[in-house]
Amino acid sequence: MVKSLLAIARNLRQDGLDKLILLCVLVMLWQWQLPLKNLWSEETIEMVRLTLLGYTAIQLFIPLHVWIRRILIILLIGLIQFEVLGAYQLLTLRTVKWSDVILSWGASQYPYMLFTFGTWALFEIIRFLVRSRRRIIAFMTIQLIGLAILDSFTVLNLWKQVAWVVLAGLSWLIVDHFIRLRSKYPEGWRNLATYPLKLICTVGLLLLVIVVAGTSMPSTVPLIPDPYTMWKTWKGEAVPTFYSGEVSADTINARAYRSGYGRDDSTLGAGFDFDHTPVMEINTNHRSYWRGETRSYYTGEGWIESYSETLAQVQPVALDQPLKSFDLAPTVETTQLTATVTMRRNESYPVLFGAYSAQRLTQLDDAAKMGDISWKPESSSMLFTGKKDYPKTYTFVSEIPIIDEAKLRELKVERNRTSINRMNYIQLPKEFPARVKDLALSLTAGQQNDYDRIQALTTYLKSEKFTYTNEPDLSLKQSSDFVDSFLFELKQGYCDYFSTSLVTMARSIGIPARWVKGYVGGSKEGYRPDQYMPNAMMEEMAKEEGTYIVSNADAHSWAEIYFEGFGWIPFEATPGFTIPMAQEENQAAPVTVPDLDTTANTDETKESSFAFMKPSILTYSIMGIIFVIMLYVLFVRYRLHWNMLWRTLVHGHRPSSGQKLIVLTEHWLYYCRRKGLLREEHETLRESVSRWEKERSALAGAWNQLLPLFEKAKYSTKPVTDQDWSQAQSEMKKLMQRL
């Protein structure tokens, strides 16, 4: 064990600079996790992370032949894939035979091997090709350009990633400079490397100043819009509502985002302005919510398509032909809804909007192509895959379920359901906060069926404990989980906050749920709330049938809960909103929510109000590093004075001039050692000085005055006077200047 540790230490000491390059490359590649988060599944991201860390660890700490290290990397990648897939329940081994286990394992590894081995290959290629200063700068510039493009032309905020790439690139250039110095001037490098702490502190302080200066710049509202906003505005399109990046109070106050149908839901929570631009008009016989897409994979920050959703079966659509659907059980009583949608904007959407639950498409305008439209049964979404010619007019026929609360309460709670892939709809992140589940359990305690449990959760979210606002105060946010921060810190937000909370809380207690986005019903054509209307007109407006104008301000999200034996039922958790659903008469009384004791969280809530005033861990770390560096500089600069003070405290009196001169000699010997003038153990001080003057002829005579004074203080019986002490100090300053 000791020999192994010594071998590792020797390996790091011999190739320390080369190992630092590994860390620089690791930091650079690590910054691409956020841009890829929306494209890759969570398990893929985790595999890539572990591959990067595992490869770096093997290269740093395993002092073996390169091919042995490569074999270890292959074995490590296999182990990473096996463990991650097992943790995400994506690897099911239903046999004990080793041959079948290997075949099953290999079949499940294929898509992920491309990512993990590709990551390893990319790391190796970078280390092999990027070896000159120009290539390092070019590699760093390419990454910065890529991140800048994504930051400007998408809704991602990648400022932190840019800062880390700059820091890693500068560090790489410094390490490369030292490697070249070691190669060209080995003697000079040996002298420089004699004092590694000074070298590390100097370089570290330089990089620290650059990073602190860059990250401490105040945030301001931009004077002109970014290119993405300008481009969308020029095309006459709404800027997406849902900001897909980290947000701050400055971002919210800038109010650069407008309401509308969000295309990216991976990071929810930014504020927005209401945009009342009409999107479509819908002529229908029933008022309804207009459904777009569903999402089932919650990341802790927002919603993305799961791996199974991406690979889900997609079917072609034919006019007036029934659509396969898993929404409702055949025995559920429904009422028919017919809606004709006419788009008012020249903009393409990923879906066609329709009421729940869509049964068939009966009409499509001539300009659109049926081949561009497909049906995804699992999520009940009508997809538009064309690049142009989005349908201007189309007609849906849907079946609205009649909600019979009594029958829903009688449904048996069966956790091992087979009608749907239940695992897709109870998924939660591994780091999902436990207090969210505890809250859901407290709210549903005493309820005997899933329907009443969901009603209890919905009633709680619609209670006065939460406030609806399109500009939540994100300075109160502390938790990294979107739902956790909303329920316990913010307690304010809009539909995304309430709907996501209902879905995740339902999942935490084992009830399948999914997140849906689309539009609310809209306003009837001719309706003006600011004008007086005759009674006849008011009666007309109260009717279900008619033409509704849907605007960007009507963009909305809600939850759908699955009940075995019935199907998916929409639930509205946002205060002030109600889903138009057909119900049986004489429904039971609403479910009441237990009055939870919230006094325990009072102090926590008050503290969160001032969270933005508390320095972060990073700030404390930087301040601590600066403080340690300052102490070290003060100690080195005034080392002689600290030594004198220590001797005074120990002996109880001020040292004599002779004692001070001996301490001064130790001080200039330490300074000589720092400059590469080493004293051998068998040499006297005069022998060492004679050898130094031979090795460095430019220093001949530098010790002519100091050496006799030291010998007088050390060996002579003659007293050392204050004049000798003053002369020694003067001569030492001259020696330090010559060195």
PASEKE-879793 format. One record per residue (C-alpha): residue number from 1; chain; x, z, y. Coordinates in steps of 0.001 Angstrom, whole numbers. Example, Ala and Ser with C-alpha at 12.3 -4.5 7.8 and 13.67 -1.06 7.14 Angstrom:
// residues 2
    k  c     east       up    north
    1  A    12300     7800    -4500
    2  A    13670     7140    -1060
END
This chain:
// residues 739
    k  c     east       up    north
    1  A        0        0        0
    2  A     2776      966     2408
    3  A     4701    -2208     1585
    4  A     1603    -4298     2266
    5  A     1067    -2663     5635
    6  A     4720    -3159     6516
    7  A     4458    -6823     5520
    8  A     1396    -7265     7744
    9  A     3118    -5557    10665
   10  A     6237    -7698    10170
   11  A     4086   -10828    10026
   12  A     2325    -9943    13276
   13  A     5608    -9112    14990
   14  A     7315   -12344    13950
   15  A     4406   -14669    14748
   16  A     2587   -12553    17307
   17  A     2361   -15294    19908
   18  A     1008   -17805    17392
   19  A    -1582   -15243    16306
   20  A    -2726   -14817    19902
   21  A    -3593   -18524    19979
   22  A    -5971   -17864    17077
   23  A    -7807   -15294    19164
   24  A    -8037   -17684    22138
   25  A    -9573   -20416    19960
   26  A   -11943   -17870    18409
   27  A   -13182   -16770    21844
   28  A   -13732   -20396    22920
   29  A   -15686   -21386    19806
   30  A   -17692   -18156    19950
   31  A   -19233   -19201    23270
   32  A   -21218   -22037    21671
   33  A   -23584   -19686    19843
   34  A   -26166   -19576    22642
   35  A   -26430   -23383    23107
   36  A   -26760   -23817    19337
   37  A   -29236   -20970    18934
   38  A   -32185   -23260    19589
   39  A   -30942   -25880    17114
   40  A   -29735   -23754    14195
   41  A   -31571   -21120    12222
   42  A   -30578   -17460    12474
   43  A   -28957   -17395     9044
   44  A   -26847   -20461     9891
   45  A   -25620   -18857    13115
   46  A   -24702   -15689    11201
   47  A   -22778   -17679     8571
   48  A   -20804   -19495    11258
   49  A   -19994   -16215    13006
   50  A   -18749   -14585     9809
   51  A   -16743   -17710     8933
   52  A   -14988   -17626    12315
   53  A   -14214   -13911    11986
   54  A   -13162   -14175     8341
   55  A   -10843   -17136     8952
   56  A    -9214   -15357    11896
   57  A    -8751   -12125     9924
   58  A    -7114   -13920     6985
   59  A    -4744   -15816     9266
   60  A    -3846   -12623    11138
   61  A    -3428   -10103     8360
   62  A    -2655   -11946     5113
   63  A     1120   -12733     5033
   64  A      905   -15189     2100
   65  A     1572   -18890     1587
   66  A     -702   -21206     3547
   67  A    -2365   -22619      405
   68  A    -3104   -19137     -927
   69  A    -4734   -18303     2388
   70  A    -6841   -21459     2166
   71  A    -8039   -20508    -1305
   72  A    -8982   -17085       37
   73  A   -10920   -18733     2877
   74  A   -12895   -20876      404
   75  A   -13759   -17801    -1662
   76  A   -14697   -15884     1476
   77  A   -17007   -18672     2687
   78  A   -18764   -18711     -675
   79  A   -19228   -14950     -544
   80  A   -20540   -15127     3045
   81  A   -23137   -17746     2128
   82  A   -24221   -15804     -965
   83  A   -24649   -12529      935
   84  A   -26356   -14005     4014
   85  A   -28830   -16069     2000
   86  A   -29588   -13027     -102
   87  A   -30119   -10876     2996
   88  A   -32546   -13444     4435
   89  A   -34321   -13762     1062
   90  A   -33439   -17454      849
   91  A   -31577   -17150    -2436
   92  A   -33727   -16310    -5433
   93  A   -31986   -15981    -8800
   94  A   -34656   -15796   -11476
   95  A   -32371   -15875   -14500
   96  A   -29531   -13859   -15920
   97  A   -27637   -16823   -17353
   98  A   -24405   -17409   -15442
   99  A   -24699   -21178   -15749
  100  A   -28185   -21140   -14223
  101  A   -27083   -18669   -11563
  102  A   -24232   -20983   -10518
  103  A   -26519   -24037   -10454
  104  A   -29168   -22184    -8438
  105  A   -26546   -20826    -6060
  106  A   -24954   -24264    -5593
  107  A   -28298   -25939    -4906
  108  A   -29143   -23406    -2197
  109  A   -25695   -23691     -578
  110  A   -25692   -27408      210
  111  A   -27118   -27518     3747
  112  A   -25174   -24426     4802
  113  A   -21839   -25588     3376
  114  A   -21805   -28370     5965
  115  A   -21852   -25787     8739
  116  A   -19442   -23220     7295
  117  A   -16813   -25646     6016
  118  A   -17282   -27732     9163
  119  A   -16504   -24635    11235
  120  A   -13354   -24003     9216
  121  A   -12288   -27641     9536
  122  A   -12904   -27592    13291
  123  A   -10743   -24486    13667
  124  A    -7925   -26116    11696
  125  A    -8161   -29388    13655
  126  A    -7964   -27568    16978
  127  A    -4895   -25609    15860
  128  A    -3224   -28791    14616
  129  A    -3977   -31115    17544
  130  A    -4058   -28845    20607
  131  A     -398   -27933    20879
  132  A      752   -29116    24312
  133  A     -103   -27844    27752
  134  A    -1970   -31023    28632
  135  A    -4073   -30857    25488
  136  A    -4913   -27221    26088
  137  A    -6120   -28049    29601
  138  A    -8015   -31098    28301
  139  A    -9662   -29045    25528
  140  A   -10694   -26336    27990
  141  A   -11976   -28938    30475
  142  A   -14093   -30676    27825
  143  A   -15727   -27376    26914
  144  A   -16363   -26494    30548
  145  A   -17913   -29912    31198
  146  A   -20146   -29562    28139
  147  A   -21299   -26074    29115
  148  A   -21812   -27149    32739
  149  A   -23984   -30093    31664
  150  A   -26108   -27853    29449
  151  A   -26371   -25273    32218
  152  A   -27469   -27870    34797
  153  A   -29674   -30241    32804
  154  A   -31345   -27737    30481
  155  A   -32937   -24362    31065
  156  A   -29977   -22484    29566
  157  A   -27925   -20067    31668
  158  A   -24315   -20343    30457
  159  A   -22343   -18690    33249
  160  A   -20954   -15947    30975
  161  A   -19880   -18526    28408
  162  A   -18047   -20511    31093
  163  A   -16254   -17363    32274
  164  A   -15081   -16513    28745
  165  A   -13845   -20073    28145
  166  A   -11821   -19924    31379
  167  A   -10346   -16546    30404
  168  A    -9437   -17752    26897
  169  A    -7980   -21006    28285
  170  A    -5776   -19201    30804
  171  A    -4593   -16802    28097
  172  A    -3790   -19742    25829
  173  A    -1696   -21392    28564
  174  A      233   -18148    29136
  175  A      906   -17727    25403
  176  A     2010   -21359    25150
  177  A     4429   -20793    28040
  178  A     5976   -17812    26255
  179  A     6315   -19790    23010
  180  A     8223   -22528    24831
  181  A    10367   -19941    26592
  182  A    11222   -18356    23236
  183  A    12173   -21773    21843
  184  A    14306   -23005    24770
  185  A    15852   -19731    25924
  186  A    16061   -17355    22953
  187  A    18458   -14972    24685
  188  A    16246   -14686    27741
  189  A    13199   -14194    25531
  190  A    14891   -11379    23622
  191  A    15632    -9620    26889
  192  A    12065   -10144    28071
  193  A    10567    -9017    24771
  194  A    12549    -5776    24913
  195  A     9900    -4432    27258
  196  A     6593    -5653    25808
  197  A     4465    -3093    27618
  198  A     5568    -4319    31017
  199  A     4903    -7912    29959
  200  A     1461    -7109    28559
  201  A      460    -5061    31607
  202  A     1564    -7779    34019
  203  A     -316   -10559    32216
  204  A    -3322    -8334    31527
  205  A    -3553    -7228    35147
  206  A    -3414   -10852    36333
  207  A    -6220   -11940    33989
  208  A    -8220    -8807    34792
  209  A    -8096    -9538    38516
  210  A    -9268   -13124    37909
  211  A   -12167   -12061    35669
  212  A   -13285    -9161    37883
  213  A   -13147   -11351    40994
  214  A   -15170   -14072    39269
  215  A   -17831   -11838    37721
  216  A   -18216    -9603    40775
  217  A   -19285   -12399    43092
  218  A   -22799   -11683    44416
  219  A   -25678   -13762    43077
  220  A   -27481   -15887    45644
  221  A   -30438   -18193    45596
  222  A   -29134   -21814    45463
  223  A   -29383   -23784    48700
  224  A   -30375   -26954    46827
  225  A   -32079   -27286    43410
  226  A   -29946   -27894    40352
  227  A   -29860   -31485    38978
  228  A   -32358   -30688    36210
  229  A   -34976   -29458    38690
  230  A   -34351   -32402    41038
  231  A   -34652   -34869    38162
  232  A   -37916   -33385    36875
  233  A   -39371   -33254    40390
  234  A   -38367   -36856    41093
  235  A   -40203   -37955    37936
  236  A   -43277   -36090    39104
  237  A   -43126   -33673    36159
  238  A   -43512   -29914    36171
  239  A   -40407   -27825    35677
  240  A   -40804   -25926    32370
  241  A   -42263   -22494    32702
  242  A   -40321   -20557    30138
  243  A   -36749   -19981    31154
  244  A   -34415   -20257    28152
  245  A   -31510   -18130    29224
  246  A   -30585   -14724    30539
  247  A   -32470   -13849    33671
  248  A   -31875   -11525    36565
  249  A   -33828   -10226    39511
  250  A   -32265   -12935    41660
  251  A   -33527   -15608    39302
  252  A   -37014   -14171    39418
  253  A   -37018   -13925    43185
  254  A   -35864   -17533    43449
  255  A   -39204   -18539    41858
  256  A   -37704   -21849    40738
  257  A   -40016   -22191    37705
  258  A   -43621   -23305    37643
  259  A   -46339   -22725    35119
  260  A   -46981   -25368    32487
  261  A   -46742   -26101    28790
  262  A   -43330   -24709    27783
  263  A   -41092   -26893    25632
  264  A   -38535   -24193    24819
  265  A   -39697   -20738    23706
  266  A   -36390   -19395    22396
  267  A   -35918   -17015    25345
  268  A   -39067   -15705    26989
  269  A   -39630   -13523    29999
  270  A   -38730   -15246    33287
  271  A   -41094   -15212    36247
  272  A   -42809   -18305    37574
  273  A   -45127   -19678    40256
  274  A   -48603   -20904    39358
  275  A   -48879   -24687    39506
  276  A   -52484   -25832    39824
  277  A   -51714   -29520    39263
  278  A   -54359   -30962    36870
  279  A   -53037   -31912    33444
  280  A   -56138   -33182    31642
  281  A   -59912   -33192    31738
  282  A   -61887   -32367    28604
  283  A   -65506   -33280    27972
  284  A   -66852   -30996    25255
  285  A   -69996   -29385    23901
  286  A   -68301   -25961    23625
  287  A   -65818   -24095    25772
  288  A   -62578   -23334    23895
  289  A   -58858   -22711    24030
  290  A   -56891   -25948    23645
  291  A   -54308   -25414    20969
  292  A   -50845   -26988    21008
  293  A   -48121   -25670    18661
  294  A   -47477   -22547    16607
  295  A   -44261   -20651    16049
  296  A   -43531   -18247    13221
  297  A   -39833   -17257    13613
  298  A   -39192   -14412    16055
  299  A   -35534   -13964    17112
  300  A   -35804   -10847    19254
  301  A   -35665   -12955    22417
  302  A   -38361   -15548    21749
  303  A   -39751   -18009    19221
  304  A   -38143   -20911    17371
  305  A   -39102   -23136    14466
  306  A   -38118   -21582    11171
  307  A   -36231   -23550     8543
  308  A   -39387   -23888     6451
  309  A   -41372   -25081     9488
  310  A   -38793   -27756    10191
  311  A   -39031   -29014     6612
  312  A   -42809   -28584     6360
  313  A   -44879   -31473     5075
  314  A   -46095   -33943     7722
  315  A   -48980   -36303     6979
  316  A   -50048   -39585     8605
  317  A   -53262   -39578    10627
  318  A   -56090   -42077    10247
  319  A   -59063   -42313    12581
  320  A   -62175   -40436    11487
  321  A   -60486   -39212     8296
  322  A   -60474   -35489     7381
  323  A   -57292   -33550     8115
  324  A   -55892   -31273     5453
  325  A   -55957   -27711     6760
  326  A   -55246   -24166     5577
  327  A   -56915   -22584     8599
  328  A   -60224   -21445     7133
  329  A   -61617   -20653     3692
  330  A   -64314   -23082     2457
  331  A   -66938   -20341     2518
  332  A   -66498   -19553     6233
  333  A   -69488   -20473     8398
  334  A   -68579   -22674    11378
  335  A   -70076   -24569    14297
  336  A   -68921   -28048    15263
  337  A   -67072   -28833    18501
  338  A   -66396   -32324    19819
  339  A   -63931   -32790    22677
  340  A   -62718   -35928    24461
  341  A   -59379   -35369    26205
  342  A   -58348   -37562    29145
  343  A   -54803   -36995    30445
  344  A   -54285   -36947    34202
  345  A   -50466   -36995    34167
  346  A   -47998   -39662    33101
  347  A   -46112   -37265    30875
  348  A   -45507   -37078    27144
  349  A   -46121   -33892    25198
  350  A   -44929   -33068    21677
  351  A   -48526   -32561    20523
  352  A   -52125   -33610    21086
  353  A   -54269   -30705    22283
  354  A   -57462   -29751    20507
  355  A   -59768   -26856    19690
  356  A   -59346   -24601    16655
  357  A   -59786   -25634    13869
  358  A   -59196   -29409    14114
  359  A   -60911   -31465    11375
  360  A   -60404   -35116    12339
  361  A   -59333   -37460    15107
  362  A   -62193   -39836    15880
  363  A   -60941   -41892    18836
  364  A   -57597   -42954    20338
  365  A   -56976   -45261    23294
  366  A   -55658   -48735    22526
  367  A   -52252   -48243    24192
  368  A   -51222   -45463    21795
  369  A   -49940   -46159    18312
  370  A   -51315   -44347    15273
  371  A   -47849   -44465    13741
  372  A   -46612   -42108    16477
  373  A   -49148   -39441    15520
  374  A   -48849   -37166    12493
  375  A   -50472   -33979    11209
  376  A   -48665   -30812    10137
  377  A   -51132   -28906     7907
  378  A   -49210   -25634     7686
  379  A   -49295   -25066    11453
  380  A   -52418   -27174    12159
  381  A   -50596   -29190    14819
  382  A   -51203   -32831    15778
  383  A   -47681   -34095    16550
  384  A   -46764   -36958    18852
  385  A   -43383   -38397    17786
  386  A   -43289   -41506    19966
  387  A   -40912   -41954    22890
  388  A   -43535   -43568    25136
  389  A   -47241   -44493    25276
  390  A   -48541   -40938    24979
  391  A   -52338   -41215    24415
  392  A   -54332   -41255    27635
  393  A   -57621   -40557    25863
  394  A   -58455   -39164    22448
  395  A   -61350   -37363    20762
  396  A   -61177   -34423    18368
  397  A   -63800   -32919    16107
  398  A   -63185   -29241    15303
  399  A   -64945   -26491    13383
  400  A   -65152   -23196    15274
  401  A   -65434   -20247    12854
  402  A   -68308   -17853    13336
  403  A   -66806   -14386    13379
  404  A   -68710   -11945    11192
  405  A   -67033    -8619    11861
  406  A   -68877    -6833     9068
  407  A   -67591    -9282     6466
  408  A   -64079    -9149     7925
  409  A   -64074    -5384     7584
  410  A   -65110    -5704     3936
  411  A   -62227    -8024     3037
  412  A   -59801    -6416      612
  413  A   -56289    -5814     1872
  414  A   -54041    -7752     -503
  415  A   -50388    -7755      443
  416  A   -49374   -10136    -2371
  417  A   -51244   -13129    -1021
  418  A   -50849   -16606    -2478
  419  A   -52952   -18770     -119
  420  A   -50103   -18995     2429
  421  A   -46361   -18456     2382
  422  A   -46685   -14861     3512
  423  A   -42948   -14305     4055
  424  A   -42974   -16831     6920
  425  A   -45558   -14795     8825
  426  A   -44231   -11254     8437
  427  A   -40640   -12182     9407
  428  A   -38916    -9919    11921
  429  A   -35236    -9687    12958
  430  A   -33069    -7276    11006
  431  A   -32422    -5333    14233
  432  A   -36126    -5074    15124
  433  A   -36557    -1704    16915
  434  A   -38100      984    14752
  435  A   -40074     2484    17631
  436  A   -42208     -671    17878
  437  A   -43276     -257    14259
  438  A   -43834     3465    14802
  439  A   -46098     2666    17740
  440  A   -48084      153    15659
  441  A   -48510     2715    12872
  442  A   -49687     5356    15351
  443  A   -52228     2994    16916
  444  A   -53671     1927    13557
  445  A   -53680     5338    11922
  446  A   -57081     6035    10399
  447  A   -58253     2399    10380
  448  A   -59472     1316     6953
  449  A   -59080    -2479     7211
  450  A   -56847    -5112     8809
  451  A   -59523    -6314    11227
  452  A   -59881    -2873    12805
  453  A   -56107    -2468    12844
  454  A   -55709    -5675    14866
  455  A   -58555    -4663    17168
  456  A   -56800    -1336    17781
  457  A   -53537    -3092    18691
  458  A   -55403    -5542    20950
  459  A   -57312    -2763    22717
  460  A   -54064     -893    23380
  461  A   -52345    -3956    24885
  462  A   -55368    -4612    27111
  463  A   -55468    -1004    28301
  464  A   -54443      267    31718
  465  A   -51000     1160    30363
  466  A   -49936    -2458    30943
  467  A   -50157    -4704    33997
  468  A   -50525    -8468    34111
  469  A   -48081   -10196    36476
  470  A   -46290   -13540    36599
  471  A   -43263   -11834    38180
  472  A   -42183    -8934    35916
  473  A   -39497    -6644    37332
  474  A   -36650    -7356    34915
  475  A   -34414    -4756    36562
  476  A   -36305    -2226    34393
  477  A   -35235    -3997    31202
  478  A   -32699    -2173    29036
  479  A   -33489    -3084    25439
  480  A   -32206    -6411    24119
  481  A   -35437    -6984    22168
  482  A   -38161    -8797    24134
  483  A   -41090    -6819    22694
  484  A   -39332    -3461    22724
  485  A   -38424    -3794    26400
  486  A   -41997    -4810    27282
  487  A   -43743    -1986    25409
  488  A   -41454      860    26492
  489  A   -39649     -224    29674
  490  A   -41296    -3026    31648
  491  A   -44969    -2468    30746
  492  A   -45776    -5521    32845
  493  A   -45763    -9231    32173
  494  A   -47877   -12271    31385
  495  A   -49336   -13894    28272
  496  A   -46024   -14374    26426
  497  A   -45350   -10641    26599
  498  A   -48789    -9609    25301
  499  A   -49171   -12282    22595
  500  A   -45654   -11798    21205
  501  A   -46175    -8039    21134
  502  A   -49416    -8386    19169
  503  A   -47843   -10760    16622
  504  A   -44744    -8634    16022
  505  A   -46643    -5340    15901
  506  A   -49043    -6835    13345
  507  A   -46106    -8071    11277
  508  A   -44395    -4686    11439
  509  A   -47330    -3145     9527
  510  A   -47499    -5997     7009
  511  A   -50243    -8209     8475
  512  A   -49363   -11954     8622
  513  A   -49473   -13338    12170
  514  A   -48223   -16349    14130
  515  A   -47708   -17205    17799
  516  A   -49707   -20038    19388
  517  A   -49301   -21797    22722
  518  A   -51528   -24241    24558
  519  A   -54069   -23987    27376
  520  A   -57072   -21821    28166
  521  A   -60438   -23515    28667
  522  A   -59977   -24626    32285
  523  A   -62538   -24833    35085
  524  A   -65677   -26924    35121
  525  A   -65577   -29992    37302
  526  A   -67173   -29267    40663
  527  A   -66721   -25489    40413
  528  A   -65458   -23896    43674
  529  A   -65267   -20090    43611
  530  A   -64780   -20015    47400
  531  A   -68060   -21822    48159
  532  A   -71711   -20885    47815
  533  A   -73559   -22643    44976
  534  A   -77332   -22957    44491
  535  A   -78903   -21240    41489
  536  A   -79419   -24546    39690
  537  A   -75736   -25377    39998
  538  A   -74742   -21888    38821
  539  A   -76940   -22303    35744
  540  A   -75272   -25636    35027
  541  A   -71821   -24093    35314
  542  A   -72819   -21347    32877
  543  A   -73539   -23846    30102
  544  A   -70936   -24352    27398
  545  A   -71040   -28143    27431
  546  A   -69546   -30132    30267
  547  A   -66271   -31449    31669
  548  A   -63403   -28985    32147
  549  A   -60342   -29553    34317
  550  A   -57205   -28018    32757
  551  A   -54171   -27484    35024
  552  A   -50618   -26260    34540
  553  A   -51811   -22835    35682
  554  A   -53982   -22708    32537
  555  A   -50941   -22780    30196
  556  A   -51259   -19814    27854
  557  A   -50156   -18234    24581
  558  A   -52070   -16074    22105
  559  A   -51936   -14762    18523
  560  A   -53489   -15877    15259
  561  A   -53925   -13322    12465
  562  A   -54413   -14252     8798
  563  A   -57143   -12626     6689
  564  A   -57125   -13471     2988
  565  A   -60496   -14874     2043
  566  A   -61279   -15990     5579
  567  A   -58256   -17709     7186
  568  A   -56532   -17660    10561
  569  A   -58424   -15996    13421
  570  A   -57311   -16235    17093
  571  A   -56872   -12933    18963
  572  A   -56371   -12455    22680
  573  A   -54158    -9546    23782
  574  A   -53633   -10509    27447
  575  A   -55748    -8517    29939
  576  A   -58352   -10605    31727
  577  A   -58518   -13331    29045
  578  A   -61143   -13857    26325
  579  A   -61095   -16463    23570
  580  A   -64437   -18338    23398
  581  A   -65390   -17715    19754
  582  A   -68767   -17922    18034
  583  A   -69921   -14518    16744
  584  A   -72745   -13143    14655
  585  A   -75387   -11175    16497
  586  A   -75524    -7350    16348
  587  A   -71796    -6911    15964
  588  A   -70399    -3458    15317
  589  A   -69095    -1257    18077
  590  A   -65583    -1922    19325
  591  A   -62672      -59    17798
  592  A   -61231     2791    19847
  593  A   -57532     3408    20201
  594  A   -56090     6884    19664
  595  A   -54814     8503    22839
  596  A   -51086     8629    22220
  597  A   -48973    11325    23773
  598  A   -46720     9423    26136
  599  A   -45146    12444    27819
  600  A   -42065    12068    25642
  601  A   -41341     8737    27257
  602  A   -41932     9886    30844
  603  A   -38333    10782    31561
  604  A   -37137     7644    29829
  605  A   -39448     5523    32000
  606  A   -38276     7214    35167
  607  A   -34674     6673    34194
  608  A   -35287     3004    33518
  609  A   -36460     2574    37116
  610  A   -32922     3226    38250
  611  A   -31215     1431    35382
  612  A   -29953    -1323    37660
  613  A   -27978     1288    39657
  614  A   -26050     2550    36614
  615  A   -22627     1022    35999
  616  A   -22385     -843    32720
  617  A   -19983      -96    29885
  618  A   -17956    -3137    30945
  619  A   -17606    -1689    34463
  620  A   -16430     1654    33094
  621  A   -13986     -117    30779
  622  A   -12507    -2181    33606
  623  A   -12228      881    35827
  624  A   -10563     2792    32991
  625  A    -8046       12    32364
  626  A    -7201     -204    36073
  627  A    -6800     3579    36243
  628  A    -4445     3640    33231
  629  A    -2358      800    34696
  630  A    -2142     2603    38035
  631  A    -1007     5818    36314
  632  A     1638     3884    34393
  633  A     2922     2171    37553
  634  A     3057     5502    39421
  635  A     4868     7138    36509
  636  A     7497     4393    36284
  637  A     7902     4103    40040
  638  A     8346     7843    40589
  639  A     9758     8746    37198
  640  A    12717    10589    38717
  641  A    10494    12738    40929
  642  A     8179    13616    38023
  643  A    11246    14654    35996
  644  A    12497    16871    38790
  645  A     9088    18449    39227
  646  A     8799    19115    35495
  647  A    12210    20848    35375
  648  A    11252    22973    38368
  649  A     8041    24077    36670
  650  A     9797    24814    33346
  651  A    12808    26713    34709
  652  A    11071    28370    37618
  653  A    13569    27187    40251
  654  A    14743    23966    41828
  655  A    17561    22228    39894
  656  A    21062    22224    41373
  657  A    22696    19056    42700
  658  A    24685    18739    39459
  659  A    21560    19016    37320
  660  A    19787    16492    39521
  661  A    22722    14097    39210
  662  A    22544    14268    35394
  663  A    18822    13508    35541
  664  A    19597    10635    37907
  665  A    22084     9282    35354
  666  A    19394     9339    32660
  667  A    17152     7458    35050
  668  A    19582     4606    35765
  669  A    20463     4405    32066
  670  A    16753     3880    31339
  671  A    16656     1146    33977
  672  A    19741     -536    32442
  673  A    18076     -439    29025
  674  A    15020    -2184    30468
  675  A    17307    -4948    31738
  676  A    18803    -5514    28282
  677  A    21915    -3315    28618
  678  A    21754    -1293    25427
  679  A    24011     1662    24719
  680  A    25283     2077    21166
  681  A    25103     5520    19565
  682  A    28853     5736    18899
  683  A    29874     4802    22467
  684  A    30636     7063    25370
  685  A    29033     6144    28663
  686  A    32343     4786    30026
  687  A    32795     2596    26895
  688  A    29258     1242    27286
  689  A    29852      454    30984
  690  A    33102    -1349    30149
  691  A    31285    -3495    27554
  692  A    28442    -4282    29939
  693  A    30878    -5477    32602
  694  A    32507    -7800    30065
  695  A    29157    -9189    28898
  696  A    27929    -9688    32454
  697  A    30817   -10428    34742
  698  A    28506   -10525    37759
  699  A    27990    -6771    37355
  700  A    31720    -5878    37443
  701  A    32287    -2772    39585
  702  A    28588    -1860    39752
  703  A    29194     1535    38144
  704  A    32533     2387    39876
  705  A    30973     5108    42030
  706  A    28208     6343    39742
  707  A    30322     6891    36633
  708  A    32828     9343    38221
  709  A    29999    11315    39792
  710  A    28277    11650    36394
  711  A    31524    12774    34699
  712  A    32086    15311    37493
  713  A    28615    16769    37004
  714  A    28799    16699    33197
  715  A    32337    17724    32391
  716  A    34144    19035    35513
  717  A    34223    22648    36651
  718  A    34120    21531    40271
  719  A    30684    21981    41845
  720  A    28605    18931    42765
  721  A    27757    18992    46439
  722  A    24682    17750    48240
  723  A    26877    14969    49634
  724  A    27654    13860    46049
  725  A    23934    13871    45258
  726  A    23122    11731    48292
  727  A    25945     9311    47433
  728  A    24662     9017    43841
  729  A    21165     8144    45084
  730  A    22556     5480    47401
  731  A    24738     3976    44664
  732  A    21819     3898    42219
  733  A    19715     1860    44654
  734  A    22583     -644    44952
  735  A    22872     -815    41137
  736  A    19146    -1489    40724
  737  A    19321    -4290    43293
  738  A    22248    -5926    41461
  739  A    20453    -5629    38133
END
